[in-house]
Amino acid sequence: MRALAIAATGMNAQQTNLEVISNNIANINTTGFKKSRAEFSDLLYQSEKAVGVANRANQSAVPEGANIGLGVQTAAVRTLNQQGELTQTSNELDMAIVGRGYIQVQSPDGNSTFYTRAGALNKDSNGNLVTTEGYKIIPNITIPTDATEVKISESGEISVLQGSSSTYTTLGQLELSAFVNPAGLKAIGDNLFQETASSGTPINGVPGDAGYGYLKQGYLESSNVDSVAEITSLISAQRAYEMNSKVITTADEMAQIVSKNLK
């Protein structure tokens, strides 16, 4: 029976849906995390009766055919890039991006550039600004050992007070990278994304300029996961899975009836 195979594709689809939802819920407290959504499309159709073709000579074409769908497949897992809420930390090395853009991060081998929305920065043993996983930000900025205060402006300028000086010394200027299709970025873990052919090449600019967000020192961007919406989606996925399971049970019972009648 085709119903068994069709319902099986439905159960597989809901399994994928459940995995996407569970990942969203697991990262509900991950800084800068962007939730995902599973999207599905129908599979091929088998034509039992062709539409637009006459059944007999000299007859009009049939107005409707008989096409039986073969199930569902996962079309994509889309990343949703809505702004997350801001959480105040009062840590001078924390910064949130308010609006469009990503911070540039250097790969461990130094040959690639990654991108992140997680602005929880730290200093390594040499005073370089790094992410929580130890990736250096681009451009590389080194905080002097005698720095008593670090200031990050909304436009991305980083400056410090050194020793007993009352004058800020500028250390560097951060840029943000924007993409034509940010949903096309590849998530690689550690709150990092990688450029792909679908995302387009990065367009770099100064925070606060037209088309770019600005930086907020002492804040972090929270995950954009809505717990209520995810629980609702979870229940919906569970019910859909149960219905597909019921189809398999019913199809099996019908097959048993046919088998008994043929004996």
N, C-alpha and C positions, 0 to 999 in steps of 0.2 A: 504493500500500500504506500502511495506517495505521501499520505498524511503523516506517516511515521518519520520520513526524512524531512518533511517540511517543518513539523513541530520540533524536530531535533535542531534545525537551524535557528528556530526561535529561542530555544533554551540556551544555545551557544551565544546568541546575541545578548540575551539578558545576563548571562554569566560575565560577558565583557562589560556590560553596563554596570553590573555590580562591582567589578574590579575598579572601574573608573571612579565610581562614587566612593568606594572604600578608600581610595588614594586621596580623594579630596578631604574626606573626614579625618584621615590620619595626619594630614598636613594643615589642619585647621589653625594651629598655632605657629606655623612656619613663616618666618619673616619674608615678606615679598612674594609668597606663593600665589600662583594664579591657577584657579580651578580649571578642570577640564570637563567636557561633555561628550559622551559617545553619540555618534550619529550613524544612522543605518539607511540602507537602500534595499529595495526588493531585488530578488534574483531573476533569472531568466524565466520565460513563460513557455509552456507547452501548448500548442494550438490544437484543440480538439475540432474546432470548426472555424475556418478562416473567415474573417470579416471582409465584406466588400466583394465577395465572390458568389456567383449564382450557384445554387445547388443543382439545378438542371438547366438544360438549354432553353433559351427563350424566356427565362425567368429573371426577375430583377435580382440584383445583388442583395444578399442578406444584410440587414441593417446592423446586426450585432453578431460578433463571433463568440466562440467559447475558448477562452484562454485561461489555463490553470497555472497560477504562480507556483514557483518551486521554493519559496521561502525568503529568507532575509539574510543580509550580510552586513558586516561592519564597514561603513564607508569612510569614516574618519573619527579621530578623537581630537576634538577642537579645544584649543586653549582659549579661555575667556579672559581678556586683559583689562577688565574693569579695575578702577582704582580701589585699593584696600583702605581701610580706616587707618588713621595715624595714631600711634601710641607714644606718649611722651616718656622718655627714658632719662632725660637730663644728663646723659653721657655725651661729652663734647665731641667724641669721635663717631657718634651715631648720626646718620642723616637719612631722611626720607625724600624720595622723589615725588613731588606733587604734580601730577600731569604726565605727559608723554616723555618717554626716553628710558635709556638703560645706561648704567655705569659700565665703563670698559674695564675688563680684567685680563691680565696676562696669563696665558697657559703656563704650566710648570716648565715646559721645554723652551718657552720664550718665543715660539714660532707662530703661535695662534692667538687670536683675541676672542675672549668670551664676553658675555654680557649678563648683567644681573640687576635686579631691582632691590636686592637686600643690601641696605646701607649700613649694616653693623660692622664698622671697621675697627681694626686693632693695629698695634705696632708690633713688628717682629723684633728680633734681637738687635737689628741694625737701625731701628727707628723707621723703617719703611712702612707706609700704610698698606695694610693687607686686609682681605676678607677674613671671616671667622675660620675658613679652611686654609688660610695661608697664601691665597693668590694675591699677587701684587696688583694694585689698581694702575690704570693708565690715565695720564702720565705718572711715572713713578715719583712719589713725593716722600721725602725723608724728614721726619720731625726731629729737630735738634735735641740733644740730651738735656740742655738747659732750658727747654721750653716750659713755661709755667702756665700757658693758656693757648688753646688752639681755637681758631675762629674759622668757620665755614660759612661763607656768605650765600645768599639765595642764588647768586649768579655763578657759584662754584669756585670762587677765589678762596684759597686756603692760606691763612696767615697765622703767625704766632707771636706771643710775647716771650722774650728771652731774658733770663736772669732778672735783674732789677729794672730793665728798660720798660718804659711806658709807651713805646712806639711799636706798632705791629710791623713785622717783617713778612712780606709775601713770599710764600714757598712755591706756589704753582696755581694753575687754573685747570679745574676739572671740566670735561666736556661730556655731553650726553649723546648717545647714539639713538637715532630713530629709524624705523623700518617701514616700508610701504605696507607690508603685511606681517605684523608682529606675530600673528597666529601661526605663521610658517616657520618660526624659530624652533630649533630642536632642543628640547630640554635634556640636559646631560647630567643632572644631579648637582648637589652642592649649591642649589639656588642659581645655577648657571644655565645660560642658553647659548646656542651656537648658530651662526649664520648658515642659511641654506639657500638653494636656488629659489625656493618658494617665498622666503622672507624678503628677498632682495638684498642689495648691498646696504651697509649702514650709512646713514647721512648724519654726520657729526655737527654739533652746534653747541653754543654756550647756553647753560641753563637760564631760563627766563626769556630767551629770545622767542620770537613768533614760531609756533609749532613745537616748542619744547616746554617741559615742566620746569619747575624751580626746586631748589633744595631747601630742606627744613632741618637745621641742626638741632640735635637733641631729641629727635623723633625717629621712629621706625614705621615703615608701612606694614601693616598686618596682612595676613592672608585675606583674600577676597571671598573665602568660602562662607556661605550662609548656612548655618547648621540646620535651621528649620527647613530650608529648601532641599538640602541633601537628605534629610530624614524622609521627607515627602517623596523624593525620587527613589529612595531605597525601598519604601513600601510599594510604590508603583512597579518597580522592577521585580520585587518578590511576587506580586500578584500576577504579573505577566508570565513569570517563570512557572507559576502554579498552573495557569491556564494552558500553557504549552504542554506541561506534564500531563494534564487531564486529557488533552487531545491524543497523546501517545497511548494512554491507558484505554481510552475509548476505541481507538483504531485497533489496538491489540485484541480487545474484547470482540469487536466485529470480525476480525480475522479468525478468531477461535470459533465463532458461530458458523462462519462459512466453511471452515475446516470440518466441523462436526457434521454439517449437512451433506458434505461431499462423501462421507464415509458410508 
